[in-house]
Amino acid sequence: MKIDQQLQQDVSAELKWEPSVNAQEIDVEVKNGIVTLSGSVNSYAEKVDIATAAQRVAGVKGLAMDITVKLPETSQRSDSDIAFAAERVLSWTTYLEQDSIKIVVEKGLVTLSGEVHWDYERRSAVAVIRHLRGVIGVLDHIVIKEKVAPETVKSDIEAALKRRAINDAQAVRVVVKDADVILSGTVHSPSERDLIDYAAWNAKGVWNVINNIKIVA
């Protein structure tokens, strides 16, 4: 198990290695495996990239984001401009049904709602909005309307874990209740936990994933 000092060094190095991140603006503190990141960034997309980079580091048990998005003057836009741009970019996304996603913008914070068939559609809609100029955050209230038998969802997830050759697949338990998937068990890194979470969300008909998987040394 990594000591906090080593973990702090590894997270700092990972942030410096990530080209989309200005690591000089980010402070890294670690206590009992919980990483706290603080500072400010010029875009919401960079904030997300920082969180993703930190979670790639082995030994990270949890992440606290105390990072503020401070848009430079050239990136500031009115809410109406952001809403118009968001509507246009979603309308150009071929796999989304027209008008399936509703958009609300308040002081640069974008809220997305509506219904889609697959989780990849939900993730992709959030991702394209995240990179729009002027956005300081994205709230995802999109739901998945497709439904399948719980037994099918469970078998699909377990098969996906085996295909990915996850070392801890046997230590992971999958329970399906209605359209909710409950994951429990243990893994050895956040990346494995995230991969299992991703496999669960990719099963058709899943509305919600409750990830109770614990990271152990």
ZIUR-V340051 format. One record per backbone hydrogen bond with DSSP energy under -0.5 kcal/mol. NH is the residue of the N-H (numbers start at 1). CO is the residue of the C=O. E is the energy in kcal/mol with one decimal. If there is no record, write none. Layout:
nh=[NH:NH]
co=[CO:CO]
e=[E:E]
This chain:
nh=[7:8:9:10:11:12:13:14:15:16:17:18:19:21:23:25:26:27:29:31:34:35:35:36:37:37:38:39:40:41:44:47:48:49:50:51:52:53:54:55:56:56:57:60:61:61:62:64:65:66:66:68:70:70:71:75:76:76:82:83:84:85:86:87:88:89:90:91:92:93:94:96:100:102:104:106:109:110:110:111:112:112:113:114:115:116:122:123:124:125:126:127:128:129:130:131:132:135:136:137:139:140:141:141:143:145:145:146:152:153:154:155:156:157:158:159:160:161:162:163:164:165:166:169:171:172:173:175:175:177:180:181:182:183:183:184:186:187:193:194:195:196:197:198:199:200:201:202:203:205:206:207:208:210:211:212:212:214:216:216]
co=[3:4:5:6:7:8:9:10:11:12:13:14:17:18:21:22:23:38:36:34:31:33:62:29:35:64:27:66:25:68:135:43:44:45:46:47:48:49:50:51:52:53:54:57:33:59:33:35:63:37:64:39:41:68:69:72:72:73:78:79:80:81:82:83:84:85:86:87:88:90:92:93:97:113:111:109:106:108:137:104:110:139:102:141:100:143:118:119:120:121:122:123:124:125:126:127:129:132:108:108:110:138:112:139:114:116:143:116:149:149:150:151:152:153:154:155:156:157:158:159:160:162:161:166:168:169:184:173:182:180:177:208:175:181:210:173:171:214:189:190:191:192:193:194:195:196:197:198:200:117:203:179:179:181:209:183:210:185:187:214]
e=[-2.3:-2.6:-1.9:-2.4:-2.6:-2.2:-2.2:-2.2:-2.3:-1.9:-1.8:-1.4:-0.6:-1.5:-1.1:-1.7:-1.6:-2.8:-2.3:-2.1:-1.9:-0.6:-2.7:-3.3:-0.5:-2.8:-1.9:-1.3:-0.8:-2.3:-1.0:-1.3:-2.1:-2.2:-2.2:-1.8:-2.4:-2.5:-2.4:-2.0:-0.7:-0.9:-1.2:-1.5:-2.4:-0.6:-1.1:-3.2:-0.5:-3.3:-0.8:-2.3:-3.0:-0.7:-0.6:-1.9:-0.7:-0.9:-2.2:-2.8:-2.3:-2.5:-2.8:-2.4:-2.2:-2.5:-2.1:-1.9:-1.3:-1.1:-0.8:-1.4:-1.8:-3.4:-2.0:-2.2:-1.8:-0.6:-2.6:-3.4:-0.5:-2.8:-1.9:-0.7:-1.1:-2.1:-1.2:-2.8:-2.3:-2.1:-2.1:-2.3:-2.2:-1.5:-2.1:-0.9:-1.8:-1.5:-2.3:-1.0:-3.2:-0.5:-3.0:-0.8:-2.6:-2.5:-0.5:-0.5:-0.8:-1.8:-2.5:-2.1:-2.4:-2.3:-2.3:-2.2:-2.0:-2.2:-1.7:-2.2:-1.7:-1.2:-1.6:-1.9:-1.5:-1.4:-3.1:-0.5:-2.3:-2.6:-2.7:-2.8:-3.5:-0.6:-2.8:-1.9:-1.0:-2.3:-1.8:-2.8:-2.1:-2.2:-2.2:-2.6:-2.2:-2.1:-2.3:-1.5:-1.3:-0.5:-1.6:-3.0:-1.4:-3.3:-0.8:-2.7:-1.0:-2.6:-2.9:-0.6]
